[in-house]
Amino acid sequence: MITLKKLQEAMLFAQNQEGFKEFNPPLEEQLAQPNLTRLTYLKDVSSGFGKAFQRVSTKISTNTVKKITSGFVVQTFVDGIFIEQEFIAGDEVDVEDEDGNPVYSHLPYHPFDMVQPN
């Protein structure tokens, strides 16, 4: 089920995209859909060759998203014997839905509880 907060976040996300022109179909028409999962809008992609618009569909985040953090694993070996490893999270984070599509979602910080192998 989509909450009002999730819908507001998706609307704000769409409206803040560079080149946002308008919701298409109109927002009222989209909100009337009983099983709304995406918002569709027009994005201005005009260039020196003339006016052009691209139709963009943004998924409204419902329940399941994957937070993907890039980073590194540093493994320490002494005389060829594994001693320990540490995980270093990077700053780059992507959030995707179950289908691998990027979504806009504010996620709270959650520590990386990595377990050392025996």
DRENVEXLUM-349889 format. One record per residue (C-alpha): residue number from 1; residue in three letters; x, y, z. Coordinates in Angstrom, 1 decimal, m for minus. Layout:
REM residues N
REC   nr  rest       X       Y       Z
REC  NUM   ALA       X       Y       Z
...
//
This chain:
REM residues 118
REC   nr  rest       X       Y       Z
REC    1   MET     0.0     0.0     0.0
REC    2   ILE     1.3     3.4    m0.9
REC    3   THR     1.2     5.9     2.0
REC    4   LEU     0.5     9.6     1.5
REC    5   LYS     4.1    10.3     2.6
REC    6   LYS     5.5     8.0    m0.1
REC    7   LEU     3.3     9.7    m2.7
REC    8   GLN     4.4    13.1    m1.6
REC    9   GLU     8.1    12.0    m1.8
REC   10   ALA     7.6    10.7    m5.3
REC   11   MET     5.8    13.9    m6.4
REC   12   LEU     8.6    16.1    m4.9
REC   13   PHE    11.2    13.9    m6.5
REC   14   ALA     9.6    14.2   m10.0
REC   15   GLN     9.2    17.9    m9.7
REC   16   ASN    12.8    18.5    m8.6
REC   17   GLN    14.2    16.6   m11.6
REC   18   GLU    16.1    18.8   m14.1
REC   19   GLY    13.9    19.6   m17.0
REC   20   PHE    10.6    18.7   m15.2
REC   21   LYS     7.7    20.1   m17.3
REC   22   GLU     4.5    18.6   m16.1
REC   23   PHE     2.8    15.4   m15.0
REC   24   ASN     1.6    13.5   m18.0
REC   25   PRO    m1.1    12.3   m17.9
REC   26   PRO    m2.3    15.0   m15.4
REC   27   LEU    m1.6    14.2   m11.8
REC   28   GLU    m5.3    14.1   m10.9
REC   29   GLU    m5.8    11.4   m13.5
REC   30   GLN    m2.8     9.4   m12.3
REC   31   LEU    m4.0     9.6    m8.6
REC   32   ALA    m7.4     8.2    m9.6
REC   33   GLN    m5.8     4.9   m10.6
REC   34   PRO    m6.7     2.3    m7.9
REC   35   ASN    m3.3     0.5    m8.0
REC   36   LEU    m0.9     3.4    m8.6
REC   37   THR     2.7     2.3    m8.5
REC   38   ARG     4.4     4.9   m10.8
REC   39   LEU     4.2     8.6   m11.5
REC   40   THR     4.7     9.7   m15.1
REC   41   TYR     5.9    13.1   m16.2
REC   42   LEU     7.4    15.0   m19.1
REC   43   LYS    11.0    16.1   m19.0
REC   44   ASP    12.3    18.8   m21.3
REC   45   VAL    15.2    17.4   m23.3
REC   46   SER    15.4    20.2   m25.9
REC   47   SER    18.6    21.0   m27.6
REC   48   GLY    19.9    23.3   m30.3
REC   49   PHE    18.1    21.1   m32.8
REC   50   GLY    14.6    22.0   m31.4
REC   51   LYS    12.1    21.4   m28.6
REC   52   ALA    11.8    17.8   m27.4
REC   53   PHE    10.2    16.1   m24.4
REC   54   GLN    10.9    12.7   m22.9
REC   55   ARG     8.2    10.8   m21.0
REC   56   VAL     9.7     9.5   m17.7
REC   57   SER     8.0     7.0   m15.3
REC   58   THR     9.2     7.0   m11.7
REC   59   LYS     8.3     4.1    m9.4
REC   60   ILE     6.7     5.0    m6.1
REC   61   SER     8.7     3.1    m3.5
REC   62   THR     6.4     0.7    m1.6
REC   63   ASN     8.0    m1.8     0.7
REC   64   THR    11.1    m3.5    m0.7
REC   65   VAL    14.1    m1.6    m1.8
REC   66   LYS    17.8    m2.5    m1.9
REC   67   LYS    20.5    m0.1    m0.7
REC   68   ILE    23.7    m0.8    m2.6
REC   69   THR    26.8     0.7    m1.1
REC   70   SER    30.1     0.6    m3.0
REC   71   GLY    33.2    m0.1    m1.0
REC   72   PHE    36.3    m2.3    m0.4
REC   73   VAL    37.3    m5.4     1.5
REC   74   VAL    40.9    m5.4     2.9
REC   75   GLN    42.2    m8.9     3.7
REC   76   THR    45.3    m9.4     5.8
REC   77   PHE    47.5   m12.5     5.3
REC   78   VAL    50.7   m13.4     7.2
REC   79   ASP    52.9   m16.0     5.5
REC   80   GLY    50.0   m16.9     3.3
REC   81   ILE    47.6   m17.5     6.2
REC   82   PHE    44.5   m15.4     6.4
REC   83   ILE    44.4   m13.3     9.6
REC   84   GLU    41.5   m10.8     9.3
REC   85   GLN    39.5    m8.7     7.0
REC   86   GLU    37.9    m5.3     7.2
REC   87   PHE    35.0    m3.7     5.2
REC   88   ILE    35.3    m0.1     4.2
REC   89   ALA    32.0     1.4     2.9
REC   90   GLY    32.3     4.1     0.3
REC   91   ASP    30.2     7.2    m0.1
REC   92   GLU    28.3     6.1    m3.2
REC   93   VAL    24.9     4.6    m2.5
REC   94   ASP    22.2     3.5    m4.9
REC   95   VAL    18.7     2.5    m4.0
REC   96   GLU    16.8     0.1    m6.3
REC   97   ASP    13.4    m1.6    m6.3
REC   98   GLU    12.9    m5.3    m6.6
REC   99   ASP    13.3    m5.0   m10.4
REC  100   GLY    16.6    m3.1   m10.2
REC  101   ASN    15.1     0.2   m11.2
REC  102   PRO    16.5     3.3    m9.3
REC  103   VAL    14.0     4.7    m6.8
REC  104   TYR    14.0     7.8    m4.6
REC  105   SER    13.9     6.7    m1.0
REC  106   HIS    15.2     8.2     2.3
REC  107   LEU    16.7     5.3     4.3
REC  108   PRO    18.0     5.6     7.8
REC  109   TYR    21.6     4.8     8.6
REC  110   HIS    22.1     1.2     9.4
REC  111   PRO    25.5    m0.1    10.5
REC  112   PHE    27.3    m2.7     8.4
REC  113   ASP    27.6    m5.7    10.7
REC  114   MET    30.1    m7.8     8.8
REC  115   VAL    31.1   m11.1    10.3
REC  116   GLN    34.7   m12.4    10.2
REC  117   PRO    35.1   m15.9     8.8
REC  118   ASN    36.5   m18.6    11.1
//
